[in-house]
Amino acid sequence: MKKILIGIMCIVIFVSCDLGQETPPSDYLVDNTWSSLFDAYWHAMDDNYVFWSLDSPGREWDAVHEAYMPLFEDLGTIGAETAELGASYFYEIAEDLDDMHYSFDLYDESGNLILYFSSLLNRHLEELGYTREEILDAFTDIDGAYNDLYFDERYGVSEMGFESTDSIMSLIFALPIAEEDGLRRELYLTSETDDGVDSLVSRCFDRYVAYGHYNQEAGVWVYILLGKSSDGVVYFAFNHFYFSYALGGSSEWDSRMIGILETFNDWLLEDDTSGLIIDLRGNTGGYNIDIPLLWGRIADEPFTYMLERTKMGDSRLDYTSWVPIMFQPDEDGLCMDKTLPIAILVNRASASNSDVTIMMMNALQEMGRNVVIIGNTSAGATGGIWENDVYNAGEFELPPFLPYVQTAVVQVCYKDGTMYEGVGIPADIAIPFDFNAFITGDDDRLEAAFSYVRGTFSY
């Protein structure tokens, strides 16, 4: 059973510092010593990390340099005999940072991965109750302890590692997204072409489209389930904001994906539509342009829902002004019935553009729309990431030991100034994840969403 579950889960990822300098991180010199790597990393973070207002409002980052430089100097050359201790120091430095997009891979001199770090996963595992030693072991044993953490009965199976579009499609709607050996498979089924597939999806929805495809260029599995029930409830689940990526493609799979987007927008305008459920559980984000592509028909007038800013110079806390980010309706002016209920399903893995979507929906709620967030507090990975040659913030490289360090380009907060980074956006209706019920096909969160939009919810 565990082998099958693991297979499903895999389907389912203002003060300048005295030490500062204006040298771009790519120009820092890194030799084969731990001290040179740490010094280059420290300066690259000093110049490029955008969340210092949370993580170093004073001299906290300076204190990191003062405390760890002697330790790294004592380690000497980067090698097998010092890899474990060097990796543990980098983990200690990163473990409390609040940028939930922050991640990196640390390699030794032979090109072996000795530490994988993700702020989002680290924070979630801490919340579940794992010790820092257990988490560090997982981040240094990617093929072993890392996967096992999600099935440790001491803490309960993690919703972050398990509850996503693919597992929902497989376990709740009984769609054939995996082969008999547990390996994922590509899938495209519709209510017109399912050829008698015995799945619950055909019993829940009069019309549906189920999609599962590995995008080679993006390097991700994309899963989508769009359905409409006999009483007019539109259900839309997807694990990545990758629809705009398909716009530029020419394959049959790209065309199918864009077709699903068009069908979703068409269904919102149909006279018999009675409500909308957007299922973002396990959706870790994707392309920013997907926001207007997906949600342009939920309102017919612009409104502000969040603010963003970035770093303006080399000084650690030298920020631009906050810029309001506005919802933009579809250019055709078409909008769903604004009296219809909308339920958004989220969990601790709902990150990035999922966080942004939740802020947008909260703004709609404050405008009087019938909107509710159901599930768990979101990931709190609100900052934007993209390849950046404009702002003095974002990802950097220190090859060969730190070939890629991912960090946000912009800070984001809600329109009222509330910062959710590293904290998450709480659900209006909190419902615990019940793993034992979920694997038998019972989804309390989904049932609550359908009950809410149908006007029968009680909790």
VOPAGU-2260 file (C-alpha; in pm, 1 decimal, decimal comma):
REM VOPAGU-2260
SITE   aa  ch    i         X         Y         Z
SITE  MET   A    0       0,0       0,0       0,0
SITE  LYS   A    1     277,7     241,5      93,9
SITE  LYS   A    2     449,3     186,6    -241,3
SITE  ILE   A    3     129,5     282,2    -421,9
SITE  LEU   A    4      82,4     591,1    -204,8
SITE  ILE   A    5     437,6     706,9    -263,2
SITE  GLY   A    6     382,2     664,9    -636,3
SITE  ILE   A    7      71,5     880,6    -614,8
SITE  MET   A    8     251,8    1141,5    -407,4
SITE  CYS   A    9     531,0    1160,5    -663,0
SITE  ILE   A   10     273,5    1233,9    -927,2
SITE  VAL   A   11     177,8    1474,2    -719,7
SITE  ILE   A   12     700,2    1960,4    -532,2
SITE  PHE   A   13    1744,6    5069,1     503,6
SITE  VAL   A   14    2059,5    5037,8     641,7
SITE  SER   A   15    2363,5    4933,9     448,8
SITE  CYS   A   16    2570,7    4669,0     620,0
SITE  ASP   A   17    2934,9    4738,0     689,8
SITE  LEU   A   18    3024,2    4409,8     519,0
SITE  GLY   A   19    2820,1    4486,9     206,6
SITE  GLN   A   20    2965,8    4557,6    -135,5
SITE  GLU   A   21    2837,4    4640,7    -481,0
SITE  THR   A   22    2999,9    4346,7    -659,0
SITE  PRO   A   23    2736,0    4137,1    -838,3
SITE  PRO   A   24    2708,1    3788,2    -685,8
SITE  SER   A   25    2810,2    3621,0   -1012,8
SITE  ASP   A   26    3147,9    3794,3    -983,5
SITE  TYR   A   27    3227,7    3665,3    -633,9
SITE  LEU   A   28    3522,8    3429,2    -631,1
SITE  VAL   A   29    3463,1    3087,5    -481,0
SITE  ASP   A   30    3757,0    2854,0    -435,3
SITE  ASN   A   31    3744,0    2506,7    -282,0
SITE  THR   A   32    3722,6    2625,7      78,7
SITE  TRP   A   33    3411,5    2648,0     294,1
SITE  SER   A   34    3498,1    3000,3     405,4
SITE  SER   A   35    3507,4    3138,5      50,4
SITE  LEU   A   36    3177,8    2968,9     -34,6
SITE  PHE   A   37    3011,3    3100,8     278,8
SITE  ASP   A   38    3145,9    3453,5     227,9
SITE  ALA   A   39    3020,9    3463,9    -132,0
SITE  TYR   A   40    2684,2    3322,4     -24,6
SITE  TRP   A   41    2651,9    3573,0     259,1
SITE  HIS   A   42    2720,4    3871,1      30,8
SITE  ALA   A   43    2493,4    3736,6    -244,0
SITE  MET   A   44    2213,2    3702,9       8,1
SITE  ASP   A   45    2287,5    4049,0     146,2
SITE  ASP   A   46    2246,9    4198,5    -200,2
SITE  ASN   A   47    1962,6    3986,3    -337,6
SITE  TYR   A   48    1737,4    3861,8     -56,9
SITE  VAL   A   49    1421,5    4071,3     -46,7
SITE  PHE   A   50    1274,9    3978,0     292,4
SITE  TRP   A   51    1532,1    4142,2     518,5
SITE  SER   A   52    1253,9    4359,4     663,0
SITE  LEU   A   53    1132,2    4035,5     825,8
SITE  ASP   A   54    1458,1    3848,2     879,6
SITE  SER   A   55    1712,2    4122,7     949,9
SITE  PRO   A   56    1546,6    4449,9    1050,7
SITE  GLY   A   57    1859,4    4515,8    1258,0
SITE  ARG   A   58    2205,5    4354,3    1247,5
SITE  GLU   A   59    2084,5    3994,5    1252,1
SITE  TRP   A   60    2245,1    3907,4     917,1
SITE  ASP   A   61    2572,5    4068,7    1023,4
SITE  ALA   A   62    2568,7    3849,4    1333,0
SITE  VAL   A   63    2537,9    3541,9    1108,5
SITE  HIS   A   64    2862,4    3637,1     932,3
SITE  GLU   A   65    3039,3    3701,3    1260,7
SITE  ALA   A   66    2926,4    3371,4    1411,1
SITE  TYR   A   67    2974,4    3137,2    1116,1
SITE  MET   A   68    3285,7    3263,2     939,0
SITE  PRO   A   69    3518,4    3117,4    1204,7
SITE  LEU   A   70    3330,6    2785,9    1188,2
SITE  PHE   A   71    3363,9    2764,0     811,5
SITE  GLU   A   72    3730,6    2866,0     829,5
SITE  ASP   A   73    3791,4    2576,5    1068,4
SITE  LEU   A   74    3636,1    2333,8     817,6
SITE  GLY   A   75    3900,3    2414,6     558,2
SITE  THR   A   76    3860,8    2246,1     219,0
SITE  ILE   A   77    3523,9    2130,1      88,3
SITE  GLY   A   78    3547,1    1753,4      88,2
SITE  ALA   A   79    3378,7    1431,7     192,9
SITE  GLU   A   80    3515,3    1450,7     546,5
SITE  THR   A   81    3369,4    1799,6     604,6
SITE  ALA   A   82    3049,9    1770,6     397,2
SITE  GLU   A   83    2817,1    1671,3     680,4
SITE  LEU   A   84    2920,3    1951,8     912,1
SITE  GLY   A   85    2929,2    2211,3     633,2
SITE  ALA   A   86    2579,1    2111,5     523,7
SITE  SER   A   87    2452,8    2139,6     881,1
SITE  TYR   A   88    2589,1    2497,1     907,3
SITE  PHE   A   89    2410,6    2601,8     588,6
SITE  TYR   A   90    2091,6    2445,3     719,9
SITE  GLU   A   91    2122,1    2635,0    1049,1
SITE  ILE   A   92    2166,6    2963,5     863,4
SITE  ALA   A   93    1864,9    2909,4     638,5
SITE  GLU   A   94    1616,5    2731,5     863,1
SITE  ASP   A   95    1448,8    3041,2    1010,0
SITE  LEU   A   96    1426,7    3254,6     694,6
SITE  ASP   A   97    1073,4    3365,2     608,4
SITE  ASP   A   98    1086,7    3360,5     227,5
SITE  MET   A   99     877,0    3053,2     149,8
SITE  HIS   A  100    1011,9    3043,9    -207,4
SITE  TYR   A  101    1366,5    3011,9     -75,0
SITE  SER   A  102    1549,5    2693,2    -172,5
SITE  PHE   A  103    1891,2    2569,8    -280,1
SITE  ASP   A  104    2097,7    2259,1    -352,8
SITE  LEU   A  105    2440,9    2229,7    -194,4
SITE  TYR   A  106    2701,6    2007,2    -364,7
SITE  ASP   A  107    3044,8    1883,2    -261,1
SITE  GLU   A  108    3363,4    1897,0    -465,8
SITE  SER   A  109    3272,5    1572,3    -645,3
SITE  GLY   A  110    2932,6    1697,1    -756,9
SITE  ASN   A  111    2737,8    1498,9    -498,1
SITE  LEU   A  112    2425,1    1659,3    -353,0
SITE  ILE   A  113    2485,5    1694,7      20,8
SITE  LEU   A  114    2193,7    1917,7     119,1
SITE  TYR   A  115    1858,9    2009,8     -31,9
SITE  PHE   A  116    1685,3    2296,4     145,9
SITE  SER   A  117    1333,8    2439,1     105,8
SITE  SER   A  118    1194,3    2697,1     348,0
SITE  LEU   A  119     839,3    2587,2     271,1
SITE  LEU   A  120     898,7    2218,7     342,3
SITE  ASN   A  121    1115,4    2297,1     643,3
SITE  ARG   A  122     846,2    2516,8     799,7
SITE  HIS   A  123     575,3    2257,5     737,1
SITE  LEU   A  124     778,4    1972,4     887,1
SITE  GLU   A  125     849,3    2186,0    1193,6
SITE  GLU   A  126     476,7    2248,3    1232,5
SITE  LEU   A  127     406,6    1874,7    1212,7
SITE  GLY   A  128     638,5    1819,1    1507,2
SITE  TYR   A  129     958,4    1681,5    1357,7
SITE  THR   A  130    1282,0    1769,4    1531,3
SITE  ARG   A  131    1542,3    1975,5    1349,1
SITE  GLU   A  132    1769,2    1668,9    1351,3
SITE  GLU   A  133    1504,0    1462,8    1172,4
SITE  ILE   A  134    1446,6    1737,3     917,7
SITE  LEU   A  135    1817,8    1782,5     855,3
SITE  ASP   A  136    1852,3    1406,7     804,9
SITE  ALA   A  137    1572,9    1423,2     548,3
SITE  PHE   A  138    1730,6    1714,3     361,8
SITE  THR   A  139    2059,5    1525,9     340,6
SITE  ASP   A  140    1903,1    1189,4     246,0
SITE  ILE   A  141    1670,9    1287,7     -37,1
SITE  ASP   A  142    1590,1     934,7    -156,8
SITE  GLY   A  143    1530,6     789,1     188,1
SITE  ALA   A  144    1423,6     982,4     494,8
SITE  TYR   A  145    1279,9    1267,3     287,2
SITE  ASN   A  146     993,4    1059,3     146,1
SITE  ASP   A  147     944,5     861,4     465,3
SITE  LEU   A  148     865,5    1175,9     663,8
SITE  TYR   A  149     532,8    1206,9     488,2
SITE  PHE   A  150     422,7     864,2     610,2
SITE  ASP   A  151     553,1     878,4     967,5
SITE  GLU   A  152     265,2     759,9    1187,3
SITE  ARG   A  153     399,8     956,2    1485,6
SITE  TYR   A  154     280,6    1279,6    1330,1
SITE  GLY   A  155      16,7    1175,5    1080,2
SITE  VAL   A  156      58,2    1173,2     704,8
SITE  SER   A  157     131,9    1520,7     570,4
SITE  GLU   A  158    -132,6    1694,4     361,9
SITE  MET   A  159     150,5    1884,3     193,8
SITE  GLY   A  160     299,6    1562,3      65,9
SITE  PHE   A  161     -23,5    1389,0     -20,1
SITE  GLU   A  162    -335,0    1604,2     -75,4
SITE  SER   A  163    -308,9    1741,3    -427,4
SITE  THR   A  164    -495,1    1736,5    -757,7
SITE  ASP   A  165    -348,2    1403,1    -860,6
SITE  SER   A  166    -438,2    1218,5    -539,7
SITE  ILE   A  167    -783,3    1381,7    -539,8
SITE  MET   A  168    -841,5    1261,5    -896,1
SITE  SER   A  169    -719,7     911,2    -809,7
SITE  LEU   A  170    -860,8     849,1    -461,8
SITE  ILE   A  171   -1169,7    1067,5    -447,6
SITE  PHE   A  172   -1289,1    1046,9    -808,1
SITE  ALA   A  173   -1137,0     704,7    -893,0
SITE  LEU   A  174    -976,8     826,6   -1214,8
SITE  PRO   A  175    -707,6     598,6   -1363,3
SITE  ILE   A  176    -409,4     830,4   -1328,5
SITE  ALA   A  177    -165,7     554,8   -1228,6
SITE  GLU   A  178     -62,7     221,6   -1376,2
SITE  GLU   A  179     -93,1    -101,0   -1175,8
SITE  ASP   A  180     267,2     -66,9   -1059,5
SITE  GLY   A  181     190,6     278,0    -914,7
SITE  LEU   A  182     374,0     475,1   -1182,3
SITE  ARG   A  183     191,6     778,4   -1316,7
SITE  ARG   A  184      37,7     776,4   -1659,7
SITE  GLU   A  185     -82,9    1038,7   -1902,5
SITE  LEU   A  186    -456,9    1086,9   -1908,8
SITE  TYR   A  187    -718,7    1269,3   -2108,7
SITE  LEU   A  188   -1080,9    1176,2   -2047,7
SITE  THR   A  189   -1403,7    1364,8   -2105,9
SITE  SER   A  190   -1766,1    1287,9   -2030,6
SITE  GLU   A  191   -1808,9    1226,6   -2405,7
SITE  THR   A  192   -1503,4    1004,3   -2455,9
SITE  ASP   A  193   -1455,3     813,6   -2129,0
SITE  ASP   A  194   -1574,7     491,0   -2297,0
SITE  GLY   A  195   -1743,3     359,7   -1987,2
SITE  VAL   A  196   -1456,0     422,9   -1746,0
SITE  ASP   A  197   -1592,2     328,5   -1404,3
SITE  SER   A  198   -1505,0     635,7   -1204,5
SITE  LEU   A  199   -1689,4     847,6    -952,3
SITE  VAL   A  200   -1623,8    1155,3   -1162,6
SITE  SER   A  201   -1887,9    1050,2   -1414,7
SITE  ARG   A  202   -2136,3    1012,2   -1130,7
SITE  CYS   A  203   -2053,9    1349,8    -974,9
SITE  PHE   A  204   -2053,6    1556,0   -1293,1
SITE  ASP   A  205   -2273,4    1560,1   -1602,0
SITE  ARG   A  206   -1982,0    1709,6   -1794,1
SITE  TYR   A  207   -1613,0    1681,5   -1712,7
SITE  VAL   A  208   -1260,1    1689,2   -1848,1
SITE  ALA   A  209    -972,4    1506,9   -1672,7
SITE  TYR   A  210    -615,5    1582,7   -1780,4
SITE  GLY   A  211    -276,3    1444,7   -1678,6
SITE  HIS   A  212      36,8    1514,6   -1880,7
SITE  TYR   A  213     410,2    1540,1   -1824,9
SITE  ASN   A  214     537,2    1862,2   -1981,4
SITE  GLN   A  215     892,7    1786,9   -2093,5
SITE  GLU   A  216     998,3    2149,8   -2142,0
SITE  ALA   A  217     867,4    2268,0   -1805,8
SITE  GLY   A  218     970,2    1945,1   -1633,1
SITE  VAL   A  219     641,1    1905,7   -1443,5
SITE  TRP   A  220     334,1    1685,3   -1434,0
SITE  VAL   A  221      19,8    1889,8   -1490,2
SITE  TYR   A  222    -310,5    1755,5   -1358,5
SITE  ILE   A  223    -649,5    1920,8   -1412,9
SITE  LEU   A  224   -1005,1    1819,1   -1333,1
SITE  LEU   A  225   -1291,1    2037,1   -1455,0
SITE  GLY   A  226   -1648,4    1927,4   -1395,3
SITE  LYS   A  227   -2002,4    2058,8   -1385,3
SITE  SER   A  228   -2272,9    1886,4   -1183,8
SITE  SER   A  229   -2635,7    1836,8   -1279,0
SITE  ASP   A  230   -2735,0    2122,5   -1045,4
SITE  GLY   A  231   -2487,3    2364,2   -1203,1
SITE  VAL   A  232   -2188,1    2356,6    -964,9
SITE  VAL   A  233   -1859,1    2414,2   -1150,3
SITE  TYR   A  234   -1558,7    2236,9    -995,8
SITE  PHE   A  235   -1207,1    2328,7   -1107,2
SITE  ALA   A  236    -890,6    2163,5    -967,4
SITE  PHE   A  237    -537,4    2198,6   -1103,7
SITE  ASN   A  238    -192,5    2153,4    -954,0
SITE  HIS   A  239       4,8    2424,7   -1140,8
SITE  PHE   A  240     -61,1    2767,9   -1281,6
SITE  TYR   A  241      76,4    2663,1   -1622,9
SITE  PHE   A  242    -202,3    2755,1   -1861,8
SITE  SER   A  243     -10,0    3050,3   -2007,9
SITE  TYR   A  244     280,1    2811,8   -2076,8
SITE  ALA   A  245      47,6    2606,9   -2296,5
SITE  LEU   A  246     -51,9    2920,5   -2489,4
SITE  GLY   A  247     286,7    2920,9   -2657,1
SITE  GLY   A  248     285,7    2550,0   -2734,1
SITE  SER   A  249     171,9    2366,6   -3042,8
SITE  SER   A  250     125,8    2011,1   -2916,8
SITE  GLU   A  251    -205,4    1831,1   -2882,5
SITE  TRP   A  252    -161,2    1843,4   -2503,9
SITE  ASP   A  253    -117,0    2221,8   -2511,7
SITE  SER   A  254    -432,9    2255,8   -2719,5
SITE  ARG   A  255    -624,9    2036,7   -2476,8
SITE  MET   A  256    -507,8    2245,2   -2183,0
SITE  ILE   A  257    -615,9    2571,5   -2346,7
SITE  GLY   A  258    -945,0    2405,8   -2436,9
SITE  ILE   A  259   -1003,8    2331,4   -2069,3
SITE  LEU   A  260    -939,5    2695,9   -1982,1
SITE  GLU   A  261   -1186,0    2809,7   -2247,3
SITE  THR   A  262   -1446,1    2558,9   -2127,0
SITE  PHE   A  263   -1406,8    2681,1   -1768,7
SITE  ASN   A  264   -1466,1    3042,2   -1873,1
SITE  ASP   A  265   -1765,4    2941,2   -2085,6
SITE  TRP   A  266   -1924,5    2740,8   -1803,3
SITE  LEU   A  267   -1903,3    3039,0   -1566,9
SITE  LEU   A  268   -2136,9    3232,1   -1799,3
SITE  GLU   A  269   -2397,3    2960,3   -1851,9
SITE  ASP   A  270   -2745,8    3035,2   -1720,0
SITE  ASP   A  271   -2766,0    2713,2   -1517,9
SITE  THR   A  272   -2439,6    2773,3   -1327,3
SITE  SER   A  273   -2519,7    2777,0    -955,3
SITE  GLY   A  274   -2180,3    2804,6    -788,1
SITE  LEU   A  275   -1805,3    2765,4    -824,5
SITE  ILE   A  276   -1548,9    2553,2    -639,0
SITE  ILE   A  277   -1180,8    2626,1    -703,2
SITE  ASP   A  278    -962,6    2348,9    -560,2
SITE  LEU   A  279    -607,4    2471,5    -497,3
SITE  ARG   A  280    -501,1    2200,0    -256,2
SITE  GLY   A  281    -142,1    2110,5    -335,9
SITE  ASN   A  282    -116,1    2382,4    -601,5
SITE  THR   A  283     231,4    2529,1    -554,2
SITE  GLY   A  284     202,9    2809,3    -811,8
SITE  GLY   A  285     342,3    2877,6   -1155,6
SITE  TYR   A  286     321,8    3158,9   -1409,0
SITE  ASN   A  287     198,2    3498,9   -1290,0
SITE  ILE   A  288      12,7    3571,2   -1613,4
SITE  ASP   A  289    -219,6    3282,3   -1530,3
SITE  ILE   A  290    -391,4    3501,6   -1269,8
SITE  PRO   A  291    -576,1    3722,4   -1523,1
SITE  LEU   A  292    -616,3    3428,4   -1762,1
SITE  LEU   A  293    -798,3    3219,7   -1505,1
SITE  TRP   A  294    -992,2    3467,3   -1297,1
SITE  GLY   A  295   -1080,1    3744,4   -1543,9
SITE  ARG   A  296   -1451,0    3655,0   -1531,7
SITE  ILE   A  297   -1505,4    3654,3   -1156,0
SITE  ALA   A  298   -1565,5    4034,0   -1159,4
SITE  ASP   A  299   -1630,6    4303,6   -1417,5
SITE  GLU   A  300   -1447,6    4597,7   -1254,9
SITE  PRO   A  301   -1083,8    4644,6   -1146,9
SITE  PHE   A  302   -1004,2    4635,1    -774,2
SITE  THR   A  303    -687,3    4636,6    -564,4
SITE  TYR   A  304    -614,6    4314,5    -378,3
SITE  MET   A  305    -244,0    4329,4    -287,6
SITE  LEU   A  306      67,7    4546,4    -274,2
SITE  GLU   A  307     423,8    4465,5    -377,9
SITE  ARG   A  308     770,9    4613,5    -356,0
SITE  THR   A  309    1128,6    4511,2    -428,0
SITE  LYS   A  310    1482,0    4621,7    -343,1
SITE  MET   A  311    1598,8    4941,6    -508,1
SITE  GLY   A  312    1971,3    4934,8    -429,4
SITE  ASP   A  313    2247,4    4735,7    -263,4
SITE  SER   A  314    2152,4    4839,6      87,7
SITE  ARG   A  315    1977,8    4562,1     272,3
SITE  LEU   A  316    1659,4    4756,3     351,7
SITE  ASP   A  317    1656,6    4987,5      51,0
SITE  TYR   A  318    1308,5    4923,2     -88,7
SITE  THR   A  319    1090,3    5075,7    -355,1
SITE  SER   A  320     751,6    5215,1    -254,5
SITE  TRP   A  321     460,0    4975,7    -225,0
SITE  VAL   A  322     279,8    4941,1    -558,7
SITE  PRO   A  323     -90,6    4840,8    -568,1
SITE  ILE   A  324    -170,3    4531,8    -776,3
SITE  MET   A  325    -515,4    4530,3    -927,4
SITE  PHE   A  326    -751,7    4265,3   -1055,7
SITE  GLN   A  327    -819,4    4317,9   -1425,1
SITE  PRO   A  328   -1145,0    4182,5   -1572,5
SITE  ASP   A  329   -1157,1    4014,6   -1911,4
SITE  GLU   A  330   -1141,9    4259,8   -2197,8
SITE  ASP   A  331   -1475,3    4134,4   -2335,0
SITE  GLY   A  332   -1644,4    4257,4   -2015,2
SITE  LEU   A  333   -1817,0    3923,7   -1953,4
SITE  CYS   A  334   -1855,6    3819,2   -1591,5
SITE  MET   A  335   -2012,6    3533,1   -1397,1
SITE  ASP   A  336   -2326,4    3604,7   -1195,8
SITE  LYS   A  337   -2189,2    3798,0    -897,7
SITE  THR   A  338   -2453,8    3659,3    -663,3
SITE  LEU   A  339   -2324,3    3300,8    -701,4
SITE  PRO   A  340   -2130,4    3142,1    -414,1
SITE  ILE   A  341   -1758,4    3068,1    -457,7
SITE  ALA   A  342   -1565,7    2820,8    -240,7
SITE  ILE   A  343   -1185,3    2800,9    -250,6
SITE  LEU   A  344   -1021,3    2482,1    -119,5
SITE  VAL   A  345    -665,9    2524,7      14,0
SITE  ASN   A  346    -407,9    2347,0     228,5
SITE  ARG   A  347     -53,7    2406,4     358,0
SITE  ALA   A  348      85,8    2333,5      11,8
SITE  SER   A  349    -126,1    2602,7    -159,5
SITE  ALA   A  350     154,6    2843,6    -241,1
SITE  SER   A  351     264,6    3136,0    -455,3
SITE  ASN   A  352     -10,9    3206,3    -710,5
SITE  SER   A  353    -245,8    3007,9    -489,1
SITE  ASP   A  354    -169,1    3255,2    -208,3
SITE  VAL   A  355    -225,4    3540,0    -454,9
SITE  THR   A  356    -559,7    3389,6    -560,0
SITE  ILE   A  357    -667,9    3365,0    -196,5
SITE  MET   A  358    -584,7    3732,9    -140,5
SITE  MET   A  359    -786,8    3821,0    -449,2
SITE  MET   A  360   -1082,3    3617,2    -323,3
SITE  ASN   A  361   -1056,0    3774,2      22,9
SITE  ALA   A  362   -1076,1    4115,9    -141,9
SITE  LEU   A  363   -1389,5    4002,5    -326,9
SITE  GLN   A  364   -1531,5    3881,8       3,0
SITE  GLU   A  365   -1474,4    4224,2     158,1
SITE  MET   A  366   -1657,6    4376,0    -138,4
SITE  GLY   A  367   -1967,0    4176,8     -42,4
SITE  ARG   A  368   -1928,4    3873,7    -268,7
SITE  ASN   A  369   -2032,0    3531,5    -139,5
SITE  VAL   A  370   -1681,3    3383,5    -111,8
SITE  VAL   A  371   -1540,4    3140,4     144,9
SITE  ILE   A  372   -1196,1    2981,3     196,0
SITE  ILE   A  373   -1214,5    2618,7     317,9
SITE  GLY   A  374    -943,2    2381,1     440,0
SITE  ASN   A  375    -623,5    2488,6     610,4
SITE  THR   A  376    -397,2    2792,5     631,4
SITE  SER   A  377    -213,1    2841,2     301,1
SITE  ALA   A  378     163,3    2812,2     252,8
SITE  GLY   A  379     238,7    3183,5     288,2
SITE  ALA   A  380     470,6    3189,9     -14,4
SITE  THR   A  381     338,2    3521,0    -143,5
SITE  GLY   A  382     655,9    3672,1    -290,3
SITE  GLY   A  383     696,4    3661,6    -666,4
SITE  ILE   A  384     977,6    3476,3    -842,4
SITE  TRP   A  385    1097,7    3510,0   -1199,5
SITE  GLU   A  386    1422,5    3550,3   -1392,6
SITE  ASN   A  387    1525,6    3904,3   -1315,3
SITE  ASP   A  388    1770,4    4148,7   -1472,7
SITE  VAL   A  389    1597,5    4463,9   -1348,9
SITE  TYR   A  390    1557,4    4459,4    -971,9
SITE  ASN   A  391    1838,3    4412,9    -722,9
SITE  ALA   A  392    1674,4    4103,4    -581,3
SITE  GLY   A  393    1603,8    3743,3    -668,6
SITE  GLU   A  394    1783,2    3423,3    -760,2
SITE  PHE   A  395    2161,2    3393,1    -784,6
SITE  GLU   A  396    2426,9    3132,6    -861,8
SITE  LEU   A  397    2754,7    3036,8    -692,9
SITE  PRO   A  398    2880,1    2741,4    -897,7
SITE  PRO   A  399    2980,4    2469,4    -859,9
SITE  PHE   A  400    2875,1    2428,2    -496,2
SITE  LEU   A  401    2555,9    2638,9    -500,6
SITE  PRO   A  402    2459,8    2631,3    -868,3
SITE  TYR   A  403    2117,3    2784,1    -806,8
SITE  VAL   A  404    1970,1    2966,9    -508,6
SITE  GLN   A  405    1601,4    3052,3    -551,9
SITE  THR   A  406    1459,8    3349,9    -365,7
SITE  ALA   A  407    1176,9    3593,3    -428,6
SITE  VAL   A  408    1213,5    3907,9    -641,2
SITE  VAL   A  409     932,8    4102,1    -472,0
SITE  GLN   A  410     765,1    4127,1    -135,0
SITE  VAL   A  411     388,3    4098,1    -139,1
SITE  CYS   A  412     129,7    4189,0     121,6
SITE  TYR   A  413    -247,9    4208,4     131,0
SITE  LYS   A  414    -410,7    4535,1      26,6
SITE  ASP   A  415    -440,9    4645,3     392,2
SITE  GLY   A  416     -68,8    4592,2     452,9
SITE  THR   A  417     -96,7    4251,4     622,8
SITE  MET   A  418     211,6    4040,2     548,8
SITE  TYR   A  419     140,3    3668,6     513,3
SITE  GLU   A  420     488,5    3557,3     402,8
SITE  GLY   A  421     605,5    3264,7     615,0
SITE  VAL   A  422     275,1    3262,8     803,3
SITE  GLY   A  423       5,2    3177,9     552,5
SITE  ILE   A  424    -349,5    3298,6     497,2
SITE  PRO   A  425    -599,7    3134,8     733,2
SITE  ALA   A  426    -909,2    2959,5     600,6
SITE  ASP   A  427   -1253,2    3092,6     688,3
SITE  ILE   A  428   -1366,7    2738,0     760,5
SITE  ALA   A  429   -1085,6    2521,3     898,5
SITE  ILE   A  430   -1125,4    2147,6     840,2
SITE  PRO   A  431    -845,6    1908,4     945,1
SITE  PHE   A  432    -694,6    1672,3     690,5
SITE  ASP   A  433    -806,8    1314,8     763,1
SITE  PHE   A  434    -562,0    1085,8     585,0
SITE  ASN   A  435    -736,5     759,9     674,9
SITE  ALA   A  436   -1067,3     889,4     540,2
SITE  PHE   A  437    -901,5    1041,6     233,8
SITE  ILE   A  438    -739,6     717,8     115,4
SITE  THR   A  439   -1077,8     544,3     133,0
SITE  GLY   A  440   -1241,5     808,3     -85,0
SITE  ASP   A  441   -1392,2    1038,5     179,9
SITE  ASP   A  442   -1296,9    1405,0     140,4
SITE  ASP   A  443   -1444,4    1618,8     418,8
SITE  ARG   A  444   -1307,7    1940,2     270,9
SITE  LEU   A  445   -1455,0    1875,8     -71,5
SITE  GLU   A  446   -1790,2    1777,3      78,6
SITE  ALA   A  447   -1791,8    2104,0     276,2
SITE  ALA   A  448   -1725,1    2304,1     -40,2
SITE  PHE   A  449   -2013,2    2141,7    -228,1
SITE  SER   A  450   -2241,6    2187,0      72,5
SITE  TYR   A  451   -2147,9    2553,4      97,4
SITE  VAL   A  452   -2219,4    2643,1    -263,5
SITE  ARG   A  453   -2543,7    2442,7    -246,7
SITE  GLY   A  454   -2654,5    2631,2      62,7
SITE  THR   A  455   -2669,2    2324,9     287,6
SITE  PHE   A  456   -2345,7    2369,4     484,0
SITE  SER   A  457   -2342,9    2333,4     861,8
SITE  TYR   A  458   -2029,8    2292,1    1071,7
